[in-house]
Amino acid sequence: MSRPVDYIIAGLGNPEPEYANTRHNAGYIFIDYLANVMTLTQGEVQNPPVFYRRIDLSADVRDTIFNITNETGTSIGSNSIRVILMKPLIAMNESGLAIQKVMRNYNFTNLKKLIVVADDLNTLPGILMIQGGGDLAAMKGHKGLENIVSKIDSISITQWVLGQFSKENREMDLFGHLLQLTTQALKDYNIHQDLKRVKKKYAQAKKLPNKLNEMNSLIFPVDVHGV
């Protein structure tokens, strides 16, 4: 594609099989979920979204054009954005290398639109925490985020941190709620370009819904080409 990339959204996780479908892979799970939501929203219901295994970039990558709609479903603005969804194929604590490679490959320099999604033990289940660039204290102790900052030599990334979850049903249901909430927050951010608004609306601790959709699985189907 010749048009510039509007967003890179990176989900952090660990590629080893023992981490699959656990809180350590919350970022991976979210990227798969988001890819499915975007695909269904575009009316592509027959096949799962496709990622390409880019060993040269140390990541599974999906390069896609997404048509934008506002809250009422009406197309707005330039009508579309180019989004890179990525899952680093190296250990979370070294994920900055993969993000650095992807940024260079796509000539991407707008760090405010580099969105990194990860889990955090200090964030309660079902809660989304959003931090804009310049808040180094918020990253302290998260080795993956610290490594990204070190590799790209900037603290200007936008962090979307998901509350921890376990395999207990209630927490899986809460995480399902969180996946939906985070997707809504990303859409709002793209429409209004106002991180403070998004934090106030989606990331402040609020009473969680009493009735949650039941989540029997956190596996969302994707095809990976080049494996």
N, CA, C and O of each residue as an XYZ file, in Angstrom:
908
protein
N       0.839     -1.192      0.000
C       0.000      0.000      0.000
C       0.876      1.245      0.000
O       1.893      1.297      0.691
N       0.476      2.244     -0.778
C       1.290      3.448     -0.889
C       0.913      4.505      0.152
O       1.739      5.356      0.481
N      -0.301      4.470      0.669
C      -0.725      5.487      1.621
C      -0.012      5.287      2.958
O       0.334      4.158      3.307
N       0.213      6.367      3.711
C       0.908      6.234      4.993
C       0.072      5.491      6.023
O      -1.154      5.422      5.927
N       0.760      4.942      7.001
C       0.101      4.236      8.092
C      -0.417      5.256      9.097
O       0.310      6.162      9.505
N      -1.676      5.105      9.492
C      -2.276      6.010     10.468
C      -2.040      5.553     11.899
O      -1.799      6.378     12.780
N      -2.106      4.255     12.139
C      -1.915      3.716     13.480
C      -1.120      2.421     13.420
O      -1.263      1.633     12.485
N      -0.277      2.209     14.430
C       0.245      0.883     14.730
C      -0.310      0.510     16.093
O      -0.121      1.236     17.069
N      -0.999     -0.629     16.159
C      -1.536     -1.126     17.422
C      -0.839     -2.445     17.725
O      -1.010     -3.432     17.010
N      -0.057     -2.448     18.787
C       0.757     -3.616     19.143
C       0.206     -4.259     20.402
O       0.029     -3.590     21.420
N      -0.065     -5.545     20.338
C      -0.505     -6.297     21.509
C       0.644     -7.123     22.043
O       1.211     -7.942     21.319
N       0.996     -6.919     23.305
C       2.139     -7.625     23.886
C       1.711     -8.986     24.440
O       0.605     -9.150     24.956
N       2.608     -9.940     24.319
C       2.366    -11.282     24.830
C       3.645    -12.077     24.778
O       4.725    -11.527     24.562
N       3.522    -13.367     24.975
C       4.665    -14.280     24.881
C       4.319    -15.381     23.896
O       3.253    -15.987     24.003
N       5.200    -15.657     22.934
C       4.856    -16.613     21.876
C       4.889    -18.076     22.296
O       4.418    -18.930     21.546
N       5.429    -18.393     23.468
C       5.520    -19.788     23.879
C       4.129    -20.376     24.124
O       3.257    -19.697     24.668
N       3.915    -21.637     23.727
C       2.574    -22.252     23.823
C       1.986    -22.226     25.230
O       0.769    -22.121     25.382
N       2.820    -22.320     26.255
C       2.271    -22.385     27.617
C       1.592    -21.088     28.060
O       0.861    -21.073     29.050
N       1.834    -20.002     27.323
C       1.213    -18.728     27.676
C      -0.089    -18.476     26.921
O      -0.786    -17.497     27.185
N      -0.413    -19.358     25.985
C      -1.611    -19.137     25.168
C      -2.858    -19.059     26.047
O      -3.037    -19.858     26.965
N      -3.716    -18.082     25.748
C      -5.005    -17.931     26.433
C      -4.848    -17.693     27.934
O      -5.707    -18.097     28.718
N      -3.750    -17.035     28.341
C      -3.553    -16.651     29.735
C      -3.420    -15.131     29.802
O      -3.321    -14.460     28.775
N      -3.420    -14.598     31.027
C      -3.326    -13.152     31.197
C      -2.035    -12.592     30.612
O      -1.983    -11.424     30.225
N      -0.988    -13.425     30.545
C       0.281    -12.963     29.986
C       0.143    -12.592     28.514
O       0.959    -11.843     27.977
N      -0.886    -13.116     27.869
C      -1.104    -12.853     26.452
C      -2.318    -11.967     26.216
O      -2.953    -12.046     25.165
N      -2.640    -11.132     27.184
C      -3.810    -10.253     27.040
C      -3.699     -9.387     25.795
O      -4.696     -9.150     25.114
N      -2.495     -8.913     25.490
C      -2.300     -8.080     24.301
C      -2.548     -8.850     23.020
O      -3.194     -8.341     22.104
N      -2.038    -10.084     22.944
C      -2.292    -10.934     21.777
C      -3.799    -11.164     21.605
O      -4.344    -11.031     20.509
N      -4.453    -11.511     22.718
C      -5.886    -11.811     22.670
C      -6.658    -10.598     22.157
O      -7.567    -10.729     21.337
N      -6.283     -9.410     22.652
C      -6.987     -8.209     22.213
C      -6.793     -7.969     20.717
O      -7.750     -7.618     20.027
N      -5.582     -8.149     20.201
C      -5.327     -7.923     18.774
C      -6.162     -8.882     17.931
O      -6.729     -8.475     16.916
N      -6.245    -10.145     18.335
C      -7.079    -11.098     17.596
C      -8.550    -10.691     17.656
O      -9.265    -10.768     16.657
N      -8.992    -10.259     18.834
C     -10.374     -9.803     18.995
C     -10.640     -8.585     18.115
O     -11.645     -8.535     17.406
N      -9.741     -7.604     18.160
C      -9.917     -6.382     17.375
C      -9.935     -6.679     15.887
O     -10.745     -6.117     15.150
N      -9.044     -7.563     15.438
C      -9.012     -7.933     14.018
C     -10.342     -8.529     13.592
O     -10.830     -8.238     12.500
N     -10.936     -9.363     14.444
C     -12.235     -9.961     14.127
C     -13.339     -8.912     14.102
O     -14.194     -8.933     13.217
N     -13.326     -7.994     15.066
C     -14.341     -6.936     15.090
C     -14.248     -6.084     13.829
O     -15.265     -5.782     13.205
N     -13.028     -5.697     13.453
C     -12.838     -4.866     12.263
C     -13.308     -5.593     11.016
O     -13.946     -4.999     10.147
N     -12.993     -6.879     10.926
C     -13.385     -7.670      9.762
C     -14.909     -7.782      9.660
O     -15.481     -7.609      8.584
N     -15.557     -8.072     10.788
C     -17.021     -8.194     10.788
C     -17.685     -6.859     10.490
O     -18.694     -6.806      9.787
N     -17.119     -5.773     11.026
C     -17.672     -4.441     10.786
C     -17.629     -4.091      9.305
O     -18.505     -3.392      8.795
N     -16.590     -4.588      8.613
C     -16.456     -4.331      7.179
C     -17.334     -5.254      6.350
O     -17.367     -5.146      5.125
N     -18.045     -6.160      7.011
C     -18.927     -7.068      6.290
C     -18.228     -8.294      5.741
O     -18.798     -9.019      4.926
N     -16.989     -8.537      6.179
C     -16.242     -9.702      5.710
C     -16.458    -10.839      6.706
O     -15.684    -11.001      7.649
N     -17.493    -11.610      6.496
C     -17.898    -12.595      7.492
C     -17.508    -14.027      7.122
O     -17.657    -14.928      7.946
N     -17.025    -14.252      5.932
C     -16.800    -15.626      5.491
C     -15.478    -16.200      5.975
O     -15.386    -17.396      6.250
N     -14.462    -15.369      6.081
C     -13.139    -15.864      6.439
C     -12.567    -15.080      7.613
O     -12.841    -13.888      7.750
N     -11.774    -15.736      8.463
C     -11.153    -15.022      9.572
C     -10.093    -14.046      9.067
O      -9.587    -14.214      7.957
N      -9.748    -13.028      9.860
C      -8.722    -12.070      9.444
C      -7.368    -12.749      9.269
O      -7.049    -13.721      9.954
N      -6.582    -12.217      8.342
C      -5.295    -12.815      7.990
C      -4.147    -11.965      8.534
O      -4.095    -10.755      8.316
N      -3.239    -12.615      9.238
C      -1.964    -12.022      9.638
C      -0.858    -12.681      8.829
O      -0.999    -13.821      8.386
N       0.230    -11.970      8.640
C       1.389    -12.525      7.949
C       2.551    -12.624      8.927
O       2.882    -11.663      9.622
N       3.161    -13.798      8.968
C       4.308    -13.999      9.854
C       5.549    -13.408      9.191
O       6.088    -13.958      8.231
N       5.978    -12.284      9.727
C       7.137    -11.572      9.194
C       8.326    -11.822     10.111
O       8.552    -11.094     11.077
N       9.080    -12.866      9.789
C      10.254    -13.187     10.610
C      11.239    -12.028     10.608
O      11.909    -11.770     11.608
N      11.325    -11.322      9.461
C      12.244    -10.189      9.375
C      11.847     -9.057     10.323
O      12.687     -8.249     10.718
N      10.567     -9.003     10.685
C      10.080     -7.969     11.601
C       9.841     -8.523     13.006
O       9.440     -7.783     13.905
N      10.083     -9.809     13.195
C       9.873    -10.464     14.499
C       8.434    -10.288     14.986
O       8.197    -10.072     16.174
N       7.469    -10.383     14.051
C       6.079    -10.138     14.428
C       5.117    -10.767     13.425
O       5.441    -10.942     12.251
N       3.930    -11.100     13.917
C       2.789    -11.369     13.050
C       2.109    -10.033     12.787
O       1.832     -9.281     13.722
N       1.838     -9.734     11.515
C       1.396     -8.395     11.124
C       0.141     -8.484     10.257
O       0.049     -9.326      9.363
N      -0.811     -7.612     10.532
C      -1.975     -7.439      9.666
C      -2.022     -5.984      9.241
O      -2.139     -5.089     10.078
N      -1.931     -5.748      7.941
C      -1.946     -4.402      7.357
C      -3.301     -4.227      6.685
O      -3.593     -4.889      5.689
N      -4.131     -3.334      7.230
C      -5.507     -3.271      6.759
C      -6.008     -1.835      6.643
O      -5.545     -0.938      7.347
N      -6.965     -1.641      5.740
C      -7.677     -0.369      5.617
C      -9.034     -0.546      6.296
O      -9.762     -1.502      6.027
N      -9.355      0.398      7.183
C     -10.605      0.302      7.937
C     -11.449      1.534      7.668
O     -10.979      2.661      7.822
N     -12.690      1.323      7.267
C     -13.617      2.427      7.022
C     -14.150      2.974      8.338
O     -14.576      2.216      9.209
N     -14.124      4.290      8.476
C     -14.487      4.940      9.735
C     -15.950      5.333      9.715
O     -16.461      5.837      8.714
N     -16.612      5.098     10.824
C     -17.963      5.614     11.022
C     -18.026      6.306     12.380
O     -17.233      6.009     13.274
N     -18.971      7.229     12.529
C     -19.138      7.883     13.825
C     -20.053      7.056     14.718
O     -20.362      5.907     14.401
N     -20.490      7.643     15.843
C     -21.292      6.896     16.810
C     -22.619      6.415     16.233
O     -23.189      5.440     16.723
N     -23.114      7.086     15.202
C     -24.398      6.695     14.609
C     -24.234      5.741     13.437
O     -25.218      5.310     12.837
N     -22.963      5.407     13.103
C     -22.716      4.496     11.993
C     -22.554      5.172     10.660
O     -22.471      4.503      9.631
N     -22.506      6.517     10.657
C     -22.352      7.275      9.421
C     -20.879      7.485      9.110
O     -20.097      7.795     10.008
N     -20.487      7.320      7.841
C     -19.095      7.545      7.457
C     -18.711      9.002      7.700
O     -19.515      9.915      7.509
N     -17.453      9.197      8.128
C     -16.986     10.544      8.440
C     -15.621     10.789      7.824
O     -14.934      9.862      7.396
N     -15.244     12.062      7.790
C     -13.894     12.455      7.419
C     -13.434     11.860      6.114
O     -14.171     11.839      5.128
N     -12.207     11.376      6.118
C     -11.621     10.794      4.919
C     -12.126      9.375      4.684
O     -11.741      8.728      3.710
N     -12.993      8.889      5.582
C     -13.694      7.612      5.445
C     -12.869      6.378      5.760
O     -13.448      5.314      5.978
N     -11.547      6.464      5.795
C     -10.778      5.260      6.062
C      -9.434      5.593      6.694
O      -8.900      6.691      6.534
N      -8.907      4.611      7.414
C      -7.566      4.718      7.993
C      -6.806      3.440      7.686
O      -7.395      2.375      7.499
N      -5.496      3.566      7.637
C      -4.643      2.395      7.471
C      -4.076      2.020      8.831
O      -3.440      2.835      9.499
N      -4.313      0.778      9.232
C      -3.934      0.309     10.559
C      -3.041     -0.918     10.443
O      -3.340     -1.848      9.695
N      -1.949     -0.909     11.186
C      -1.097     -2.088     11.329
C      -1.382     -2.715     12.683
O      -1.126     -2.104     13.721
N      -1.908     -3.926     12.678
C      -2.052     -4.707     13.902
C      -0.865     -5.652     13.999
O      -0.524     -6.320     13.024
N      -0.237     -5.712     15.161
C       0.957     -6.549     15.262
C       1.025     -7.269     16.605
O       0.584     -6.766     17.638
N       1.607     -8.485     16.538
C       1.899     -9.269     17.735
C       3.372     -9.670     17.669
O       3.749    -10.487     16.829
N       4.204     -9.110     18.538
C       5.627     -9.477     18.525
C       5.804    -10.977     18.736
O       5.081    -11.600     19.513
N       6.781    -11.541     18.029
C       7.054    -12.973     18.127
C       8.206    -13.280     19.074
O       8.690    -14.410     19.127
N       8.638    -12.282     19.811
C       9.707    -12.473     20.777
C       9.149    -12.240     22.173
O       8.035    -11.739     22.325
N       9.917    -12.599     23.184
C       9.444    -12.496     24.557
C       8.973    -11.073     24.856
O       9.522    -10.101     24.337
N       7.945    -10.970     25.703
C       7.371     -9.662     25.997
C       8.428     -8.667     26.455
O       8.386     -7.496     26.078
N       9.371     -9.124     27.263
C      10.378     -8.224     27.810
C      11.354     -7.714     26.761
O      12.177     -6.844     27.047
N      11.265     -8.257     25.532
C      12.124     -7.817     24.434
C      11.305     -7.297     23.258
O      11.829     -7.149     22.154
N      10.042     -7.023     23.485
C       9.121     -6.692     22.388
C       9.430     -5.357     21.717
O       8.955     -5.099     20.611
N      10.211     -4.515     22.364
C      10.587     -3.242     21.748
C      11.308     -3.422     20.426
O      11.177     -2.587     19.532
N      12.073     -4.508     20.289
C      12.800     -4.753     19.041
C      11.832     -4.952     17.889
O      12.035     -4.397     16.809
N      10.775     -5.741     18.103
C       9.793     -5.981     17.040
C       9.073     -4.690     16.670
O       8.867     -4.416     15.488
N       8.692     -3.901     17.658
C       7.999     -2.648     17.377
C       8.916     -1.688     16.632
O       8.474     -0.989     15.720
N      10.165     -1.650     17.006
C      11.140     -0.810     16.305
C      11.263     -1.222     14.832
O      11.306     -0.365     13.950
N      11.318     -2.519     14.572
C      11.433     -3.025     13.199
C      10.189     -2.672     12.376
O      10.302     -2.239     11.230
N       8.997     -2.860     12.969
C       7.762     -2.570     12.241
C       7.660     -1.081     11.938
O       7.266     -0.700     10.835
N       8.009     -0.239     12.899
C       7.983      1.200     12.664
C       8.900      1.591     11.510
O       8.518      2.386     10.652
N      10.092      1.040     11.489
C      11.033      1.352     10.400
C      10.524      0.828      9.067
O      10.639      1.506      8.047
N       9.964     -0.374      9.070
C       9.488     -0.973      7.824
C       8.395     -0.128      7.176
O       8.334     -0.017      5.951
N       7.532      0.468      8.000
C       6.411      1.248      7.475
C       6.651      2.758      7.549
O       5.729      3.552      7.362
N       7.902      3.146      7.823
C       8.259      4.578      7.902
C       7.305      5.336      8.830
O       6.819      6.418      8.503
N       7.059      4.750      9.965
C       6.085      5.285     10.913
C       6.802      6.089     11.987
O       7.698      5.577     12.658
N       6.411      7.344     12.151
C       7.105      8.218     13.115
C       6.164      8.898     14.111
O       6.632      9.522     15.063
N       4.852      8.791     13.912
C       3.893      9.473     14.785
C       3.665      8.641     16.046
O       2.760      7.809     16.096
N       4.490      8.873     17.056
C       4.446      8.034     18.243
C       3.153      8.172     19.030
O       2.793      7.275     19.793
N       2.453      9.283     18.855
C       1.170      9.433     19.537
C       0.138      8.443     19.016
O      -0.863      8.174     19.680
N       0.381      7.905     17.830
C      -0.535      6.923     17.254
C       0.072      5.521     17.247
O      -0.390      4.629     16.535
N       1.116      5.350     18.053
C       1.610      4.011     18.372
C       0.928      3.606     19.672
O       1.226      4.151     20.736
N       0.021      2.656     19.581
C      -0.776      2.225     20.729
C      -0.314      0.829     21.143
O      -0.319     -0.106     20.342
N       0.082      0.709     22.396
C       0.582     -0.559     22.922
C      -0.409     -1.088     23.946
O      -0.760     -0.395     24.900
N      -0.856     -2.322     23.741
C      -1.843     -2.946     24.619
C      -1.178     -4.090     25.377
O      -0.558     -4.969     24.779
N      -1.317     -4.067     26.705
C      -0.682     -5.088     27.541
C      -1.529     -5.327     28.778
O      -2.469     -4.581     29.055
N      -1.187     -6.378     29.524
C      -1.861     -6.647     30.791
C      -1.069     -5.996     31.922
O       0.077     -5.583     31.744
N      -1.712     -5.914     33.094
C      -1.031     -5.345     34.257
C      -1.628     -5.947     35.522
O      -2.841     -5.896     35.727
N      -0.781     -6.513     36.363
C      -1.237     -7.137     37.603
C      -1.820     -6.128     38.578
O      -2.622     -6.482     39.442
N      -1.418     -4.867     38.438
C      -1.871     -3.839     39.375
C      -3.180     -3.174     38.943
O      -3.687     -2.286     39.627
N      -3.724     -3.612     37.802
C      -4.998     -3.079     37.323
C      -6.077     -4.132     37.551
O      -5.907     -5.288     37.164
N      -7.172     -3.743     38.172
C      -8.205     -4.697     38.550
C      -8.883     -5.313     37.326
O      -8.952     -4.683     36.271
N      -9.385     -6.548     37.464
C     -10.105     -7.183     36.352
C     -11.250     -6.312     35.846
O     -11.993     -5.726     36.632
N     -11.380     -6.234     34.531
C     -12.461     -5.470     33.924
C     -12.186     -3.993     33.774
O     -13.016     -3.259     33.238
N     -11.016     -3.537     34.246
C     -10.687     -2.123     34.220
C      -9.661     -1.836     33.122
O      -8.700     -2.585     32.945
N      -9.878     -0.751     32.394
C      -8.940     -0.280     31.375
C      -8.197      0.935     31.918
O      -8.811      1.865     32.441
N      -6.867      0.921     31.791
C      -6.063      2.073     32.168
C      -5.390      2.620     30.905
O      -4.787      1.865     30.142
N      -5.495      3.921     30.693
C      -4.894      4.565     29.521
C      -3.901      5.614     29.991
O      -4.219      6.444     30.843
N      -2.704      5.575     29.434
C      -1.694      6.578     29.752
C      -1.132      7.138     28.450
O      -0.738      6.389     27.556
N      -1.102      8.454     28.359
C      -0.512      9.102     27.194
C       0.990      9.231     27.339
O       1.553      8.894     28.381
N       1.640      9.718     26.292
C       3.083      9.886     26.298
C       3.558     10.804     27.406
O       2.868     11.740     27.810
N       4.745     10.511     27.880
C       5.359     11.378     28.872
C       5.188     10.920     30.300
O       5.710     11.559     31.213
N       4.470      9.825     30.525
C       4.247      9.332     31.874
C       5.086      8.084     32.105
O       4.584      6.962     32.046
N       6.366      8.294     32.367
C       7.282      7.174     32.535
C       6.951      6.370     33.787
O       7.152      5.156     33.819
N       6.449      7.041     34.810
C       6.147      6.352     36.066
C       5.113      5.253     35.866
O       5.148      4.226     36.544
N       4.186      5.475     34.926
C       3.132      4.488     34.687
C       3.686      3.201     34.082
O       3.047      2.153     34.176
N       4.859      3.265     33.466
C       5.444      2.090     32.836
C       6.354      1.316     33.788
O       6.677      0.155     33.539
N       6.764      1.960     34.874
C       7.761      1.378     35.757
C       7.308      0.019     36.263
O       6.201     -0.126     36.781
N       8.161     -0.962     36.111
C       7.857     -2.309     36.554
C       7.295     -3.209     35.473
O       7.274     -4.429     35.636
N       6.836     -2.625     34.361
C       6.347     -3.438     33.240
C       7.493     -3.569     32.246
O       7.774     -2.644     31.483
N       8.139     -4.702     32.260
C       9.370     -4.880     31.489
C       9.146     -4.710     29.989
O      10.019     -4.210     29.280
N       7.968     -5.131     29.505
C       7.693     -4.979     28.083
C       7.626     -3.521     27.677
O       8.243     -3.122     26.689
N       6.880     -2.716     28.432
C       6.769     -1.284     28.120
C       8.114     -0.585     28.290
O       8.476      0.278     27.490
N       8.844     -0.954     29.319
C      10.165     -0.353     29.534
C      11.092     -0.651     28.363
O      11.861      0.214     27.941
N      11.023     -1.875     27.837
C      11.873     -2.248     26.710
C      11.506     -1.472     25.448
O      12.383     -1.083     24.677
N      10.207     -1.249     25.238
C       9.776     -0.478     24.072
C      10.326      0.940     24.141
O      10.861      1.458     23.160
N      10.189      1.561     25.307
C      10.698      2.922     25.496
C      12.197      2.980     25.224
O      12.692      3.924     24.609
N      12.911      1.959     25.689
C      14.359      1.920     25.479
C      14.704      1.785     24.000
O      15.622      2.448     23.518
N      13.980      0.935     23.276
C      14.315      0.670     21.874
C      13.967      1.840     20.960
O      14.735      2.162     20.053
N      12.829      2.476     21.186
C      12.448      3.568     20.288
C      12.907      4.923     20.825
O      12.714      5.957     20.186
N      13.520      4.895     22.013
C      14.110      6.104     22.606
C      13.085      7.220     22.751
O      13.349      8.373     22.411
N      11.915      6.860     23.259
C      10.868      7.859     23.462
C       9.846      7.328     24.448
O       9.586      6.125     24.491
N       9.255      8.231     25.252
C       8.176      7.835     26.156
C       6.829      8.326     25.629
O       5.855      8.407     26.378
N       6.781      8.652     24.343
C       5.571      9.249     23.768
C       4.520      8.239     23.340
O       3.494      8.631     22.783
N       4.743      6.948     23.581
C       3.754      5.949     23.189
C       2.489      6.090     24.028
O       2.515      6.646     25.126
N       1.380      5.576     23.494
C       0.121      5.560     24.232
C      -0.115      4.142     24.734
O      -0.132      3.191     23.953
N      -0.296      4.009     26.046
C      -0.443      2.691     26.662
C      -1.910      2.432     26.996
O      -2.584      3.263     27.605
N      -2.376      1.284     26.589
C      -3.725      0.834     26.948
C      -3.529     -0.450     27.751
O      -3.231     -1.505     27.190
N      -3.697     -0.351     29.054
C      -3.368     -1.453     29.963
C      -4.651     -2.126     30.427
O      -5.572     -1.471     30.915
N      -4.697     -3.456     30.264
C      -5.897     -4.232     30.572
C      -5.750     -4.917     31.920
O      -4.700     -5.477     32.233
N      -6.809     -4.866     32.712
C      -6.790     -5.522     34.014
C      -6.579     -7.016     33.893
O      -7.008     -7.641     32.923
N      -5.916     -7.579     34.882
C      -5.582     -8.998     34.885
C      -6.833     -9.860     34.859
O      -7.921     -9.401     35.209
N      -6.676    -11.103     34.447
C      -7.785    -12.045     34.512
C      -7.232    -13.435     34.761
O      -6.045    -13.688     34.554
N      -8.087    -14.323     35.201
C      -7.700    -15.720     35.381
C      -8.687    -16.582     34.613
O      -9.535    -16.059     33.891
N      -8.588    -17.879     34.758
C      -9.503    -18.779     34.053
C     -10.844    -18.923     34.773
O     -11.740    -19.610     34.284
N     -10.983    -18.280     35.928
C     -12.271    -18.325     36.611
C     -13.316    -17.629     35.752
O     -13.029    -16.609     35.126
N     -14.526    -18.176     35.720
C     -15.548    -17.693     34.798
C     -15.820    -16.208     34.933
O     -15.895    -15.499     33.930
N     -15.967    -15.732     36.152
C     -16.297    -14.317     36.362
C     -15.217    -13.425     35.765
O     -15.524    -12.417     35.128
N     -13.955    -13.789     35.968
C     -12.885    -12.936     35.456
C     -12.773    -13.041     33.943
O     -12.418    -12.060     33.289
N     -13.065    -14.197     33.371
C     -13.088    -14.301     31.908
C     -14.198    -13.437     31.334
O     -14.022    -12.787     30.304
N     -15.355    -13.435     32.015
C     -16.469    -12.601     31.563
C     -16.094    -11.126     31.666
O     -16.428    -10.333     30.785
N     -15.402    -10.763     32.740
C     -14.946     -9.382     32.908
C     -13.967     -8.996     31.807
O     -13.996     -7.873     31.304
N     -13.098     -9.936     31.437
C     -12.131     -9.631     30.383
C     -12.833     -9.492     29.040
O     -12.442     -8.663     28.218
N     -13.863    -10.292     28.813
C     -14.654    -10.122     27.601
C     -15.278     -8.734     27.550
O     -15.269     -8.079     26.508
N     -15.821     -8.289     28.681
C     -16.348     -6.916     28.777
C     -15.255     -5.905     28.476
O     -15.496     -4.909     27.795
N     -14.058     -6.158     28.982
C     -12.934     -5.237     28.785
C     -12.498     -5.178     27.326
O     -12.141     -4.108     26.834
N     -12.520     -6.301     26.633
C     -12.185     -6.297     25.205
C     -13.136     -5.389     24.434
O     -12.712     -4.606     23.584
N     -14.409     -5.501     24.737
C     -15.409     -4.665     24.070
C     -15.221     -3.191     24.427
O     -15.293     -2.318     23.562
N     -14.981     -2.925     25.708
C     -14.795     -1.555     26.183
C     -13.581     -0.907     25.512
O     -13.642      0.249     25.091
N     -12.486     -1.651     25.415
C     -11.258     -1.117     24.833
C     -11.441     -0.829     23.346
O     -10.922      0.165     22.838
N     -12.171     -1.686     22.653
C     -12.453     -1.454     21.240
C     -13.278     -0.189     21.051
O     -13.013      0.597     20.142
N     -14.275      0.010     21.905
C     -15.081      1.233     21.843
C     -14.216      2.469     22.109
O     -14.380      3.503     21.462
N     -13.297      2.346     23.068
C     -12.422      3.476     23.402
C     -11.503      3.829     22.234
O     -11.261      5.007     21.971
N     -10.995      2.822     21.538
C     -10.139      3.077     20.374
C     -10.920      3.790     19.275
O     -10.403      4.710     18.641
N     -12.157      3.370     19.052
C     -12.987      4.019     18.036
C     -13.222      5.477     18.403
O     -13.129      6.360     17.550
N     -13.527      5.729     19.671
C     -13.755      7.089     20.151
C     -12.502      7.937     19.965
O     -12.582      9.091     19.544
N     -11.352      7.363     20.280
C     -10.082      8.080     20.145
C      -9.812      8.447     18.690
O      -9.352      9.552     18.402
N     -10.095      7.532     17.780
C      -9.866      7.818     16.372
C     -10.795      8.920     15.864
O     -10.384      9.756     15.060
N     -12.051      8.923     16.333
C     -13.011      9.921     15.871
C     -12.684     11.303     16.418
O     -12.689     12.283     15.673
N     -12.399     11.388     17.720
C     -12.273     12.692     18.378
C     -10.832     13.138     18.610
O     -10.587     14.316     18.872
N      -9.871     12.208     18.518
C      -8.455     12.549     18.719
C      -8.235     13.269     20.055
O      -7.455     14.218     20.138
N      -8.923     12.813     21.079
C      -8.878     13.475     22.385
C      -8.681     12.406     23.460
O      -9.637     11.777     23.912
N      -7.422     12.215     23.857
C      -7.111     11.160     24.817
C      -7.735     11.438     26.185
O      -8.162     10.507     26.867
N      -7.790     12.708     26.593
C      -8.401     13.041     27.885
C      -9.874     12.641     27.906
O     -10.373     12.110     28.899
N     -10.555     12.902     26.801
C     -11.967     12.516     26.696
C     -12.116     11.000     26.839
O     -12.987     10.520     27.564
N     -11.263     10.259     26.145
C     -11.352      8.804     26.153
C     -11.054      8.254     27.552
O     -11.731      7.338     28.020
N     -10.051      8.809     28.207
C      -9.723      8.362     29.561
C     -10.898      8.596     30.507
O     -11.240      7.730     31.313
N     -11.507      9.765     30.402
C     -12.621     10.095     31.290
C     -13.816      9.186     31.043
O     -14.503      8.785     31.983
N     -14.061      8.864     29.786
C     -15.253      8.099     29.420
C     -15.083      6.596     29.640
O     -16.034      5.909     30.014
N     -13.865      6.084     29.405
C     -13.687      4.632     29.396
C     -12.720      4.096     30.444
O     -12.818      2.928     30.821
N     -11.795      4.913     30.922
C     -10.710      4.382     31.737
C     -10.817      4.717     33.214
O      -9.981      4.272     34.001
N     -11.800      5.472     33.606
C     -11.971      5.721     35.026
C     -12.698      4.546     35.667
O     -13.609      3.961     35.082
N     -12.273      4.216     36.886
C     -12.894      3.096     37.588
C     -14.383      3.381     37.805
O     -14.750      4.358     38.457
N     -15.215      2.532     37.258
C     -16.659      2.689     37.391
C     -17.262      1.368     37.862
O     -16.615      0.322     37.831
N     -18.502      1.445     38.292
C     -19.190      0.227     38.672
C     -19.346     -0.658     37.447
O     -19.879     -0.237     36.420
N     -18.874     -1.884     37.571
C     -18.949     -2.805     36.444
C     -20.375     -3.327     36.297
O     -21.105     -3.420     37.284
N     -20.774     -3.665     35.079
C     -22.136     -4.168     34.872
C     -22.378     -5.452     35.659
O     -21.498     -6.308     35.750
N     -23.567     -5.579     36.221
C     -23.908     -6.784     36.976
C     -24.069     -7.994     36.075
O     -23.736     -9.117     36.453
N     -24.582     -7.752     34.880
C     -24.810     -8.839     33.928
C     -23.791     -8.747     32.807
O     -23.742     -7.762     32.071
N     -22.993     -9.771     32.690
C     -21.941     -9.800     31.673
C     -22.211    -10.924     30.692
O     -22.793    -11.950     31.044
N     -21.778    -10.717     29.452
C     -21.852    -11.808     28.478
C     -20.918    -12.924     28.908
O     -19.788    -12.676     29.331
N     -21.394    -14.141     28.798
C     -20.585    -15.287     29.215
C     -19.490    -15.554     28.182
O     -19.760    -15.649     26.985
N     -18.253    -15.673     28.663
C     -17.112    -15.959     27.794
C     -16.636    -17.380     28.071
O     -16.044    -17.646     29.117
N     -16.893    -18.288     27.143
C     -16.436    -19.662     27.299
C     -15.022    -19.851     26.778
O     -14.361    -20.844     27.083
N     -14.565    -18.884     25.987
C     -13.226    -18.967     25.405
C     -12.732    -17.562     25.091
O     -13.518    -16.658     24.807
N     -11.428    -17.398     25.148
C     -10.813    -16.132     24.746
C      -9.967    -16.328     23.489
O      -9.020    -15.582     23.237
N     -10.323    -17.337     22.713
C      -9.639    -17.592     21.436
C     -10.513    -17.047     20.315
O     -11.664    -17.455     20.163
N      -9.964    -16.127     19.534
C     -10.681    -15.518     18.412
C      -9.946    -15.905     17.131
O      -8.743    -15.670     17.016
N     -10.657    -16.499     16.161
C      -9.985    -17.119     15.016
C      -9.272    -16.133     14.103
O      -9.841    -15.118     13.702
N      -8.031    -16.441     13.783
C      -7.262    -15.714     12.771
C      -6.483    -16.727     11.950
O      -6.162    -17.812     12.434
N      -6.181    -16.374     10.713
C      -5.287    -17.168      9.875
C      -3.913    -16.497      9.874
O      -3.808    -15.279      9.731
N      -2.884    -17.289     10.031
C      -1.522    -16.763      9.978
C      -0.836    -17.377      8.777
O      -0.604    -18.585      8.745
N      -0.510    -16.564      7.792
C       0.174    -17.042      6.588
C       1.680    -16.912      6.765
O       2.170    -15.969      7.386
N       2.390    -17.863      6.216
C       3.849    -17.808      6.281
C       4.446    -18.565      7.438
O       5.638    -18.443      7.719
N       3.612    -19.360      8.124
C       4.119    -20.133      9.258
C       4.904    -21.321      8.735
O       5.423    -22.112      9.522
